Amino acid sequence: MSIMMSWVEQAVRRSRLRFAMAAAVLGLAACQSAPPRPGGRELTTFDCPQSVPEGTRCLSGTDGHGSHFVIAMPREWSGVLVLHSHGGPVLGTPRLERSIEDLQRWAVMLKAGHAWAGSTFRQGGVAVRAAAEDTERLREIFVRQVAVPRRTVLHGQSWGASVAAMGAEMFPRSHDGVLLTSGVLGGGTRSYDFRLDLRVVYQHLCHNHPLPTEPDYPLWMGLPADSPLTRKQLDERVRDCLGLGLPAAQRTAEQRRRLKTIVDVVRIPERSVLGHLHWATWHFQDIAQVRTGGANVFGNVGVRYTGSVDDAALNAGVLRYAADAAAVARFGADTDPTGRIGVPVLTVHGIDDPVAFVELDSAFAETMARAGRSGNLVQTFTRDNEHSYLADPVYPALVAALLAWIDQGDKPTPQAVADRCKAMEARFGPGCRFEPGYRPGPLSSRVAQRQRP
């Protein structure tokens, strides 16, 4: 077994090296990949969480690359496997508990009669292709050790939607359809631009991340590798400057002014400012230190910030950074979808999603169009202001619409999905808020355009 795993690891490394070289020379963003061999230990049965339907069989294991996973089989199986790519990304060492949490969140898939499988991924951090490989390895384990599904639906949530989109490109014969929910689908080189905007505007206003007494560093770096800053310490700095964490009535006039400036200029709701600032710190640190060799992916040269009480002073005062072309190409090769997906793709996004802008779906539609695959894409939108989960009837309705498209060639319209969802409320409860006529604006209408290498 050790000899086999050594061969697999070497093959994966060689494949990544060949792709990185091709991306640097040709500017490609995706390529076809050979399915990774599953490996790993035997499956273990465990007691399912209470939220999972009675009679479900829950299995766990670890694949040959260190990814933990959970598989759940309903008592009466539809023959459909929902293969899940989770959001995040999570930093640090993967934990099996993450997949169990995902199983609980997506228990509605089991209530609909579908099998469910989710991986922790082998590593923490912003690594899209590796996560797609881990998801494919889990599919192979399911087929070899559990059952052969009639249909396989690849489901990506949030950042996991980019993983699923990439996986559909890398392993085109492994899935019958793709479901992308609340997706971060603008590609890594575009989806996070606004977080650099947040860092520079915040620092212009607050001057405490970093503090004047701390070593200086470019804000696109997130944090230096050896920084001892904790999340609790950052929360305290944000509370001091913006009053976040305090009742609105207890904030000073200056705190209210600064917070309003960030909300209006960066165009994120107050409740998501702290979360985005965390991601613009530790996720940016992961990208700079681990993914790009210390080079800069994110720039704001050419950005005109608007919405403050004095835009001229703001634009004159914020720090400016130029992205490095090689770093952008390297990061994009791992995180930017090409849209070359040959199976039906169905998406849903809350219009007022506070984490992943709904306009990211416009960017993905443009990507699919450039690849000549617009006919494989249907996008739907709901009148929701949540990101992590919309409502129970939404997801079975989407899967059912996707299966009808796959099995009968019945390509759904947004109105048909809305009607299907309403019909499912009797079984799964209320929560259908589809807006069939809605179309998001371009990503540039939400995030300021900038010079790109």
C-alpha positions in Angstrom: 0.0 0.0 0.0 2.8 2.4 0.8 4.3 1.9 -2.6 1.0 2.6 -4.3 0.4 5.8 -2.3 3.9 7.0 -3.1 3.1 6.6 -6.8 -0.1 8.4 -6.4 1.4 11.3 -4.6 4.2 11.7 -7.1 1.7 11.5 -10.0 -0.4 14.2 -8.4 2.6 16.4 -7.9 3.8 15.9 -11.5 0.3 16.7 -12.8 0.2 19.9 -10.8 3.6 20.9 -12.0 2.7 20.3 -15.6 -0.4 22.4 -15.2 1.3 25.3 -13.4 3.9 25.5 -16.2 1.2 25.4 -18.9 -0.8 28.1 -17.1 2.2 30.3 -16.8 3.1 30.0 -20.4 -0.3 29.8 -22.0 -2.5 31.6 -19.5 -4.9 28.7 -19.1 -7.2 28.4 -16.2 -8.1 24.8 -16.2 -7.2 21.4 -17.6 -8.5 17.8 -17.7 -7.3 15.6 -14.8 -7.1 11.9 -14.3 -9.3 10.6 -11.5 -7.2 10.1 -8.3 -7.1 6.7 -6.8 -9.2 6.5 -3.6 -7.0 4.4 -1.2 -7.6 4.9 2.5 -8.9 2.8 5.4 -12.1 0.8 5.7 -15.4 2.6 6.3 -16.7 2.9 9.9 -20.3 3.0 10.9 -21.2 5.7 13.4 -24.4 7.0 15.0 -26.1 9.5 12.8 -26.9 13.0 14.2 -30.4 13.5 15.4 -31.3 15.8 12.5 -30.7 13.0 10.0 -33.8 11.0 9.0 -34.4 7.8 11.0 -33.1 4.7 9.3 -30.1 6.5 7.7 -26.9 4.6 7.7 -23.9 6.9 8.5 -20.3 6.0 7.5 -17.0 7.7 8.0 -13.4 7.2 6.9 -10.2 8.8 5.8 -8.9 8.6 2.2 -5.3 7.9 1.3 -4.4 11.5 1.2 -5.7 12.4 4.7 -9.1 13.8 3.8 -11.8 12.7 6.3 -15.2 12.1 4.9 -18.8 11.2 5.8 -21.3 9.1 3.7 -25.0 8.9 4.6 -27.4 6.4 3.0 -31.2 6.9 3.5 -33.4 3.9 4.3 -35.1 4.2 0.9 -32.6 5.4 -1.7 -33.5 7.3 -4.8 -30.3 6.0 -6.5 -29.0 9.6 -6.6 -25.7 10.6 -4.9 -25.3 14.2 -3.8 -21.6 14.7 -3.7 -20.9 17.8 -1.5 -18.1 20.4 -1.6 -18.2 22.5 1.5 -17.7 26.2 1.9 -15.0 28.1 3.7 -12.3 27.4 3.0 -11.4 26.2 6.5 -7.8 27.0 7.7 -5.8 24.6 9.8 -5.9 20.8 10.1 -9.0 19.1 8.7 -11.4 17.6 11.3 -14.0 14.9 10.7 -16.4 17.0 12.7 -16.6 19.5 9.8 -18.1 16.8 7.6 -20.5 15.8 10.3 -21.6 19.4 10.6 -22.2 19.5 6.9 -24.2 16.4 7.0 -26.5 18.0 9.6 -26.9 21.1 7.6 -27.8 19.3 4.4 -29.9 16.6 6.0 -32.7 17.7 3.7 -31.0 15.8 0.9 -31.5 12.6 2.8 -35.1 13.5 3.6 -35.5 13.7 -0.2 -34.2 10.2 -0.5 -30.7 11.0 -1.9 -27.4 9.6 -0.6 -25.0 12.3 0.6 -21.2 12.3 0.8 -18.9 15.1 2.0 -15.1 15.5 2.5 -13.2 17.7 4.8 -10.5 18.1 2.0 -7.0 17.0 2.8 -5.7 20.5 3.7 -6.9 23.8 5.0 -6.6 26.9 3.0 -7.5 28.3 -0.4 -6.6 25.3 -2.6 -9.4 24.7 -5.1 -7.9 22.0 -7.3 -6.8 19.9 -4.4 -10.3 20.1 -2.9 -11.8 19.0 -6.2 -9.4 16.0 -6.3 -10.5 15.1 -2.8 -14.1 15.3 -3.8 -13.5 13.0 -6.8 -11.6 10.6 -4.6 -14.7 10.4 -2.3 -16.9 9.6 -5.2 -14.6 6.8 -6.2 -14.8 5.5 -2.6 -18.6 5.6 -2.6 -18.8 3.7 -5.9 -16.3 1.0 -4.9 -17.3 0.5 -1.3 -21.0 1.6 -0.9 -23.1 1.5 -4.1 -23.2 2.5 -7.8 -25.5 5.5 -8.1 -28.0 6.0 -10.9 -27.1 9.7 -11.0 -24.4 11.8 -9.3 -25.1 15.4 -8.6 -22.0 17.5 -7.6 -23.1 20.1 -5.1 -20.9 23.1 -4.2 -21.9 25.6 -1.5 -20.2 29.0 -1.1 -16.4 28.6 -1.7 -17.2 25.0 -2.4 -19.2 26.1 -5.5 -15.9 27.1 -7.0 -14.5 23.7 -6.0 -17.5 22.0 -7.7 -17.2 24.1 -10.8 -13.5 23.3 -11.1 -14.2 19.6 -10.3 -16.8 19.4 -13.1 -14.1 20.7 -15.5 -11.4 18.4 -14.2 -13.5 15.2 -14.1 -16.1 15.6 -16.9 -17.2 12.0 -16.9 -17.8 11.7 -13.1 -21.0 13.8 -12.7 -24.4 14.0 -14.3 -25.2 17.5 -13.2 -23.9 20.3 -11.0 -25.7 22.3 -8.3 -24.0 25.5 -7.1 -25.6 27.3 -4.2 -24.6 30.8 -2.8 -21.5 30.4 -4.9 -18.2 32.3 -4.8 -18.0 32.0 -8.6 -16.0 35.0 -9.8 -12.7 33.1 -9.6 -10.1 33.6 -6.9 -8.5 36.5 -8.8 -11.7 38.5 -8.9 -13.9 37.3 -6.1 -11.8 38.8 -3.3 -10.8 42.2 -4.7 -13.3 43.9 -2.3 -11.5 42.4 0.7 -8.4 44.3 -0.2 -10.6 47.4 -0.5 -11.9 46.7 3.0 -8.4 46.4 4.3 -7.1 49.7 2.9 -10.2 51.6 3.8 -10.3 50.2 7.3 -6.6 51.0 7.8 -7.1 54.5 6.5 -9.8 55.1 9.0 -8.6 53.1 12.0 -4.8 52.8 11.8 -4.8 49.7 14.0 -4.4 46.7 11.7 -1.4 46.9 11.9 -0.9 49.2 14.8 1.8 51.9 14.4 3.9 50.1 17.0 3.8 46.8 15.0 6.0 45.8 12.0 4.6 47.3 8.8 3.6 45.0 5.9 1.6 45.3 2.7 -2.1 44.7 3.5 -2.6 42.3 0.6 -0.4 39.9 2.6 -3.1 39.5 5.2 -0.5 39.0 8.0 3.1 38.3 8.1 3.9 34.6 8.6 5.1 35.0 12.1 2.4 37.4 13.3 1.0 36.5 16.7 -2.3 38.4 16.2 -5.3 36.4 17.3 -8.9 36.7 16.1 -9.9 37.9 19.6 -7.3 40.7 19.4 -8.5 41.8 16.0 -12.1 41.8 17.2 -11.0 44.1 20.1 -9.3 46.5 17.6 -12.4 46.5 15.4 -14.6 47.2 18.4 -12.4 50.1 19.5 -12.5 51.7 16.0 -15.9 50.9 14.7 -17.9 50.0 17.8 -18.8 46.6 16.3 -19.9 44.3 19.2 -21.4 47.2 21.0 -25.1 48.2 21.0 -25.6 51.0 18.4 -26.6 53.4 21.1 -23.2 52.9 22.8 -21.1 53.8 19.8 -19.5 57.2 19.6 -20.2 59.5 16.8 -16.8 58.8 15.3 -17.3 55.1 15.5 -20.6 55.4 13.7 -19.0 57.6 11.0 -16.2 55.2 10.4 -18.5 52.2 10.2 -20.9 54.0 7.8 -18.0 54.9 5.6 -16.9 51.2 5.3 -20.4 50.0 4.7 -21.1 52.7 2.0 -17.7 52.5 0.3 -17.0 48.8 0.3 -20.7 48.0 -0.1 -21.0 45.3 2.5 -23.6 45.1 5.3 -22.6 46.0 8.8 -23.2 42.4 10.0 -20.6 41.0 7.6 -17.8 43.6 8.1 -16.0 41.6 10.9 -16.2 38.3 9.0 -14.8 39.8 5.8 -12.1 41.5 7.8 -11.1 38.1 9.3 -11.0 36.5 5.8 -9.0 39.5 4.5 -6.5 38.8 7.2 -6.1 35.0 7.6 -7.2 33.8 4.2 -5.0 36.5 2.6 -2.2 35.3 4.7 -2.8 31.7 3.4 -2.9 32.9 -0.2 0.3 35.0 0.1 2.4 32.6 2.3 1.3 29.2 0.9 -0.3 29.7 -2.6 1.8 32.4 -4.3 5.2 32.2 -2.7 4.8 35.7 -1.1 3.8 37.5 -4.2 0.7 39.7 -4.6 -2.5 38.6 -6.2 -4.7 41.6 -5.3 -4.3 45.2 -6.4 -6.3 48.4 -6.2 -4.4 50.6 -8.6 -7.0 52.6 -10.6 -9.8 52.1 -8.1 -11.9 55.2 -7.4 -13.5 54.8 -4.0 -16.9 56.5 -3.6 -19.5 56.8 -0.9 -17.6 58.6 1.9 -18.2 62.2 3.1 -14.9 63.1 1.4 -14.0 60.8 -1.5 -11.1 63.0 -2.6 -9.4 62.6 0.8 -10.2 58.9 1.0 -8.7 58.2 -2.4 -5.6 60.3 -1.7 -5.1 58.6 1.7 -5.6 54.8 1.1 -2.7 52.6 0.4 -2.3 51.4 -3.2 -0.9 48.1 -4.4 -0.2 46.6 -7.8 -0.8 42.9 -8.4 2.0 40.7 -9.6 1.2 39.1 -13.0 2.9 35.8 -12.3 1.2 35.5 -8.9 -2.2 36.3 -10.5 -1.6 33.6 -13.2 -0.5 31.1 -10.6 -3.5 31.7 -8.3 -5.9 31.9 -11.2 -4.7 28.5 -12.5 -5.9 27.0 -9.2 -9.0 29.0 -8.5 -10.5 30.5 -11.7 -13.1 28.4 -13.6 -13.0 28.3 -17.4 -16.7 27.4 -17.8 -15.9 24.3 -19.8 -18.6 22.2 -18.1 -20.4 19.7 -20.3 -23.3 18.7 -18.0 -26.3 20.7 -16.8 -25.5 23.3 -14.2 -28.2 24.9 -11.9 -27.5 27.7 -9.5 -29.3 29.5 -6.7 -28.2 32.7 -4.9 -29.9 34.9 -2.3 -30.2 38.4 -3.7 -29.0 40.1 -0.5 -26.4 37.5 0.4 -24.1 39.3 2.8 -21.0 37.1 2.2 -20.9 36.2 -1.5 -22.3 39.0 -3.6 -25.1 37.9 -5.9 -23.2 39.7 -8.7 -20.7 36.9 -8.7 -23.3 34.8 -10.5 -23.1 37.3 -13.4 -19.3 36.7 -13.6 -19.9 33.0 -13.7 -22.5 33.4 -16.5 -19.9 35.4 -18.5 -17.4 32.6 -17.9 -19.8 29.9 -19.2 -20.6 32.1 -22.2 -17.0 32.6 -23.1 -16.6 28.8 -23.0 -19.6 28.4 -25.3 -21.5 26.6 -22.6 -24.3 29.0 -21.8 -26.8 26.4 -22.8 -25.7 24.2 -19.9 -26.5 26.9 -17.3 -29.7 28.0 -15.6 -29.4 30.5 -12.7 -32.1 31.2 -10.1 -32.3 33.8 -7.4 -34.3 34.1 -4.1 -35.4 37.0 -2.0 -33.0 36.0 0.9 -30.4 37.8 2.9 -28.7 34.7 4.1 -25.6 32.9 2.8 -25.1 29.5 4.5 -28.6 28.1 4.1 -31.7 29.4 2.5 -34.7 27.1 3.3 -35.5 23.3 3.3 -37.7 23.1 0.3 -35.3 25.1 -1.9 -32.6 22.4 -2.3 -34.8 19.3 -3.0 -36.6 21.4 -5.6 -33.3 22.3 -7.3 -32.1 18.7 -7.3 -35.5 17.6 -8.7 -35.3 20.2 -11.4 -31.7 19.2 -12.2 -32.6 15.5 -12.4 -35.5 16.2 -14.8 -33.1 18.2 -17.0 -30.7 15.3 -16.9 -33.1 12.4 -17.3 -35.8 13.9 -19.6 -34.0 16.8 -21.2 -36.5 19.1 -19.5 -34.3 22.2 -19.1 -35.9 24.3 -16.2 -36.8 27.9 -16.3 -36.5 30.0 -13.1 -40.3 30.1 -12.9 -40.5 26.3 -13.2 -38.0 25.9 -10.3 -40.1 28.4 -8.3 -43.2 26.4 -9.0 -41.6 23.2 -8.1 -40.3 24.6 -4.8 -43.8 25.8 -3.9 -45.2 22.3 -4.6 -42.6 20.9 -2.2 -43.5 23.1 0.7 -46.2 20.7 1.8 -43.5 18.0 2.4 -40.4 20.1 3.4 -42.0 23.2 5.0 -42.1 26.8 4.0 -39.3 29.0 2.6 -39.7 29.3 -1.1 -38.8 32.9 -2.0 -37.7 32.6 -5.7 -37.7 35.7 -7.8 -37.9 34.3 -11.4 -37.5 37.7 -13.1 -34.4 38.8 -11.2 -31.1 39.2 -12.9 -28.0 40.6 -11.1 -25.9 43.3 -12.4 -22.3 42.8 -13.5 -19.7 42.3 -10.8 -18.2 45.7 -11.8 -21.5 47.3 -10.6 -20.7 46.0 -7.0 -16.9 46.0 -6.9 -14.9 48.9 -8.3 -12.9 48.1 -11.4 -9.1 48.2 -11.2 -6.0 47.9 -13.3 -5.1 44.2 -13.8 -1.7 42.8 -15.0 
